[in-house]
Amino acid sequence: MDFFDFLTMIGGLATFLYGMNLMGSALEKRAGTQLKTVLGRLTDNKLKGFLLGLGVTAIIQSSSATTVMVVGFVNSGIMTLSQAISIIMGANVGTTVTAWLLSLNSLPGGDFVMQMLKPSSFAPILAMVGIVLFMFFKSAKKKDTGLILIGFALLMIGMNTMSGAVAGLKDVPAFGQALLWFSNPIFGVAAGAVLTGIIQSSSASVGILQALSATGQMTYGTAIPIIMGQNIGTCVTALISCVGTNKNARRAAMVHLLFNIIGTTVLLTLYCTANAILDFSFTQMPVNEAGIAVVHTTFNLTCTALLLPFSAQLERLACLLVRDSKKQDELHLLDERLMMTPAVALGRCREVACAMARISIRAFDNAMKQFHDYNPKLGEQIRADEALADQYEDQLGTYLVQLSSHELAQKDSQELSGLLRIIGDFERISDHAVNLLESAEEIRDKKLAFSGVAERELRVMFDAVSEVLTLSERAFCEADDQAAARVEPLEQVVDLLRDQLKVRHIERLRQGKCTIELGFVLSDMLTDLERVSDHCSNIAACIVEVAHNAMDMHGYLSGLNKEKGSTYQMNYQTYLEKYTL
């Protein structure tokens, strides 16, 4: 192996690592919606948690990314530590998929079919198909599929380039002597851990090991300790990511490290003891790509089978190592680590926005109650909810803007834009709740009172606004298109009620049954009630717009208003009869 072979090896390594990164990112983006669905099915069942971690890691081809996501989930309070443990174990097994894909190079046989199954044969075809999909199709899904194929092809081409570049080492005695150092279990584990810790990917480090096996000088005795060390090295990413998190998130990263250290210690001890007694002959046999994949998978499956039943003990050990502090951890609703998987981060934003929606609507419902039975403590709660809604909007708005700089699928990008608009509407609803509360306080402080007729009319208005709030919450939090479609006709009825209430108030004013001072308060109240229904209309229109990819949903709904016998007209007529003064 000369200097130019070394340069070729470096080029192959760069191509290999870039291909792995490109394929993983494209897979993650392409499977965005499915990832949100899968990760939403959190369970306390250990086997299901294991399969969940395995499946997600097999999709995104990175146990480090899965573990970092889990740390983010635990830090956000949406996953418990006990749920995280089995998912982390599954992620360790899921990462072995890459090694099996790379092992296709070692398929035996020279006939046409077997040759076509080898990466050196089908990688160029995949690259060409990927280029066509990426360059000549406008569909975002087809472009993502093209990037997956291009990434996979680069991965395989880089692997073949590395294997070809290092093949000359088989004739270099010094290389064989160097490998003997790593037959020592301690040195082998340390080398695997350091290599993986540097490139922060066990899949990539295993791939490099598979490329070196092309020299024919690497034996099973050399490869086994290195593979065990690689599983320890992959914990570096999670440990780095847990800096600045709460104690449970740090414990999740610690569980990942403990799992691999304990598994490596136990299995390496058993292997060395058995080898000393039985003197395994296979340890001196050359290992190829498929052999490395077998060792990698066997190690991770055995570790899981050994430690999965003791996940509760692992949790207790992590809690002992990361102790409770006197200072209470702040709950982080949104964690930047989730941005590694934008689709998952967006799903979390929707959950937080839904919590914000309930806070804002609760504040306004409570404000309306103050006119029937004023309660000072409830007034404090309304103002506290308004302040909390402001905090939610600030955090969500900042997080969504940061998330928008990441690569998102077209549908996710539309949802993100919709969320930015919707959280503004919910924040304004909480502001109007405080305005309405101030009107109630003014009536109480000035000892004003509406007439019995005016109170009855206001109650009708309150009921209509309460229903439009409930519909908008259901439309947003439950993705209920039917509820969203009923918001607009009800909002039109609220507008009509406002106009009727103003006219009736003027009539009572002329008859001397009401005062000008009370009229000012009523005008402010009606403005807040009508504005809230407008915000609900904006929310519903945005939901329908994102669902149907429409550009001007308000214009679309206005068009429906003119269609006789339409669902819109039927709903409008129903609400018109229901809320009659």
Helices and strands as residue ranges (DSSP letters): H 3-30, H 32-39, H 46-60, H 63-76, H 81-94, H 97-102, G 103-106, H 112-116, H 119-136, H 140-166, G 167-171, H 173-183, H 185-199, H 202-212, G 213-215, H 220-233, H 235-241, H 247-278, G 282-284, H 289-307, G 308-310, H 311-321, G 336-340, H 342-369, H 376-403, H 410-445, H 452-477, H 481-510, H 516-548, H 553-561, H 567-578
